[in-house]
């Protein structure tokens, strides 16, 4: 009798529909060698100038099944690279980034919006020069797959937003040098 009950129980388990595996949030560390935030602005009506930061750190937490996420990015403002050393120093001054007092720019998410399985926007708080304002980063591309060289899961995205530098106490020379700035963060992150 016990043998028959055990056989029946095993048959019931084998014929039961498979339960979905419970997914958990995964943490990805930002790859500083492939993450170079950049900013663009109009210079005197002549051209669009594009500069970048060369040191970025942070993490992204992503739960595929729950369609939730968190983004925490720190940009070293002293790593600004305009292609001209004298100008790098100039925009680190008090009228612009004021890196002596505010060496780090941060973005911390408050929510992530998904369409299907992919994130399409990240709402959060951007802090520049000690001023924090809500912004939405629009994700223009997203990829999640095993990294072909590192043989670990990785994610990557391009995200962009527009801000007014005057709202962050960095509006000197506006409107000659445009107040509106496009901030783009191309990011790659490796699963921890």
N, C-alpha and C positions, 0 to 999 in steps of 0.2 A: 504494500500500500504506500509506504514512504517513497519507494522507488518511483511509483506511478505519479505521485504528487510532484516529485522533483522533476520528472520528465515533462509533466504538464506545465509546470512553472517555467522550465527552460524553453519549451515550445512557445509559450505565451510571450516571453521576453524577445525571442528571435523574430516573432511575427509582428511585434509592436512597431509602429512607425518610428523612424529614427527621430530623436529629439535634437533640435538645433543646439550646437555647442554655444555656450555662453561666451561671448567675446568680452574682452576687457580692454580698458583704455591702454594705449601704448604711448610711451614717451620717446620722443625723437630729439636729439641734441642738434642744434644748428651747426652746420659745417661752415666754419669761418673762411675756409679756402674757396667756397663757392657761393657765398652770400655777401653781396656788395650793394647795400642800399644806395640809391642815387636820387638826386633832386635836380629838377629842371626849372628854369625861369627865363623870362624874356629880358634881354639886356639892351636897354635903350632903344628898343624897337628894331635893332639890327639883326639879332639872332637869338636862338634858344641855346642857352648855356647848360651843359650837363656836367655835374660833378658827382663824386661818390665818396663813400666812407669805406675804409679798408679793414676795419675791425668790428665784427658783430658777434654777439653771443646770445644764447637763450635756448628755449625749448618749446616744443609743440607737443601737446597731448591730444591724441586722436582716438576716438572710439568709433570704429567703423559701423558696428551693429547699432549702437545707440544714436549715431549721427550727431555726435557732440564733439567739441574740441576746445582747447585753450591754446593761446599763443602768448608768449612772453619773450620780447625781443629787447636787447640792450645794444645800442649803437655807440661806439666810442667816438664822440664828436671831435676829439683831437686827431682822429685819423682821417679827417676830411682831405680829399685829394682833388684839387682843381687842375692839376697838371702844371701848376706854377707855385713854387714854394713860398714866394712873398705873398701871394694872394691867399694861400692856405693860412698863413699867420693873420692876415687882415680879417678874414671872415671868422676867425676864432676870437676876435676882439669883442669888447663889451657891446658894441652896436649890433652884433649879429649873434653868433653862438655863445659868446662869453664862456669859453671853455675853462677859464681859470676858476669860475664859480660853479659852472654847470657842465662838467665834462662828459656826461652821459645823456643820451636821448633814449627814451623808453616807449614801448608800446605794449600795453597789457589788454588782452581781449576781455570783453564782457559777454559776448555770444558769437556763435558761428552759425551762418545760414547755409543750408544744403539744398541742392536740387538733385534728386536721386541720391546717388552714393557720393557725389562730389561736393566739397565746400565751394560756395560761390562768393561769399562775403564774410568779413570778420568785423564786427563792431567792437570798439575798444577805446581806450584812453591813451592819447599821445601826449608825452611830456617833453617839452623843449624849453630850456632856460627856466625850469621850475614852474612853468605854466602848463597845466593839464587841460586838454580839451577832448571832447568825444569826436571820433572820426570813424568812417567806414572804409575799410580796405576792400576794394573790389578784386576778386581773384580772377585773373584773365586766363590762367592755365593751372592745371593741377595734375600731378602724377604720383602714383604710389606703386612701387614695384621693388623687387630685389635689386640692390646695387650690383651692376655687373662686375665691378672690380673688388669691392669690399665683401661681397657675398653676404650682405645683411640687408634687411628691409630698409628702404629709404623713401622719403617723400620730397616733393619739390613743388614749388608754386611761384607764380609771379603775381604780386598784389600791388595795387596802386590807389592813391587817394590824392585829392587836391586840398591844400590848406592856404591860409593867408598868413604870411610871416608876421604881419603886424599884430595878429592875435596872439603871438608868442613873444612879443616885445623885441622883434627883430626886423622892424619895418623901415629901417633907414634907407633913404634914397627912393622910396616909392613915391610916385608911380613911375619914375624914369626906369628904375629896375623893378620889374613887376612885383606886386604884392603877392599875387597868386603863384604858388609853387606846386609842381607835381612831384610827389614823393612816390617812388617805386621801390618795392622790396622783392628782388628775386632771391628766393631762399631754397636751400637744400638742407635736409636734416636726416640724420642717421639714427635708426632705432637703437635704444640703449638696452 
